[in-house]
Amino acid sequence: MRLGYFSMPLHPLGRTWADTLREDREAVILADSLGFHDAFIGEHLTDRHENITNSLLFLATLISDTRQIKLATGTTNLSQQHPVLVAANSAMFDHLAGGRFILGISPGALTSDAEALGILTEDRNKMFAEAIDVITAIWESEPPYAIDLPGNRFKVTTESTMDTDFGVGYLPKPLQQPRPEIVGTVVAPFSKGVIAMGKRDFHPLSANFLLPQWVATHWPNYVEGKQAAGATADPADWRVARTVFVADDPATAASYGRDDENSPYRFYYSQMLKKMKKLGRLQLFKTRRDQPDEEVTLDYVLDKLVITGTPESVAEQILALREQTGDFGELVYAGLDWVDPRLARRSMELMAQKVMPDVNAALA
């Protein structure tokens, strides 16, 4: 099982933007030094807590400071950019990174982003589907292009302006051929989007704020999509994100990972709980449809969704998670604010150097 890293990231108010950006960079650089396989970075335009506005731009600052880790958008919000821009900029990034690039994609869920861009009333899921079709078509075709897909708002050609002598009218192709790995974040139980991922050979990443029983619903849908395409689903292509804190002793694990009022894990899930209530998506935290809302407390959510303990305990919890969800290829460690940088760094070190070796030894 591989180890990955994912950060939305979610910081408390009062910290300077430069400080949180520096910290977020340090986390990825540390992950690289510890042998993490990849690092997914999220983006939002209008969120003061999740304040990376462009994941590709942020990741570009890390190319020269990392050596082996794959740098992944987590995600590029496809309703917010023209697909020609995504295709061209992603292709250039792939070359700059020497092929260490993964394109993570989603429609873009934050409604205030959509309002700011004037697309609040648009069907952003449809825009997302149209955009990814155009991006892959650009990478698969040659100029002057004739991308005019039925029902797709995005039409792409350079036919009337292409000039071979001047070298204009050409859109760049990525270094990785036929294309970089494309990963879609899955945030809903029984997601039908996972079926489409399987059909297109995109790979799913199940969100860290989903209960294990809902994460388990993703794999059968992915298998269905792969079978529809005449292919076999490989568990190695499935990533499962979890919120994890590892400490050298149980008391620190319980305090920093859950109980202390200054715990970043407590802060993260208090924010997520507020967001899901406002969005009417509290059912994501429920074990059954008829569960009363008042049972979904912060402590309940922390108990269900935070894996914390000593390395031995965390390894056991990850193996138990795998029993619930089925086999998957990568555990993606969710990065949070570094309230205590020493403990945050130590958790990542223990995760890479003790937990994952124990997990893989048990699996072997």
Summary of the structure (lengths in Angstrom):
residues: 364
radius of gyration: 20.6
end to end distance: 10.0
largest distance: 69.4
contacts: 1191
relative contact order: 0.13
helix: 46%
strand: 15%
